[in-house]
Amino acid sequence: MTRSFVRPDPTAQTLKDLPPASREEIERMAKAAGLALPPALMEELCASYPAFEAMVRRLPRRRSRFDEPAHHVIAPGRIDALER
């Protein structure tokens, strides 16, 4: 049996409902970041950006800094007890 200790939050704010970036927007963002890519690499960036954008937009936006997993330490023995 697999358990998940992640509780989905139906009120989480994400950007997943925004329209995807156009090729012109991707090129503009690359230029603003100081990237001077040859055409072949720009083509690869434009082809791969939608997958990256989709991942980033699914991330919840409204989080406290105390939600950071690094602030939560669980002893291995306690994890074993939870999995039984």
Residue, then its C-alpha position, 0 to 999 in steps of 0.5 A: m500500500t502506498r500512502s501520500f502525506v501530501r494534502p491537495d489544496p483546492t484553493a491553491q493559486t496557480l498559473k495553469d489557466l494562462p495561455p501558453a507563451s508564443r514564439e515571439e514571447i519566448e524569443r523576447m524573454a531569451k533576448a531579455a535574459g542576454l541569450a544570443l543563441p544560434p538559430a538551431l538552439m533557438e529552435e530547440l529552446c522554442a520547442s522545449y519551452p512549452a513543457f517547462e512552462a507547463m511544469v512551472r505554471r502548475l506550482p502553487r504560488r501562495r506559500s509561506r516560507f515556512d512551507e519549505p520542506a527543509h524546515h520539516v525534519i521527521a525522524p526515520g523511526r517516525i516515518d516507519a511508524l506512519e507507513r505501518 
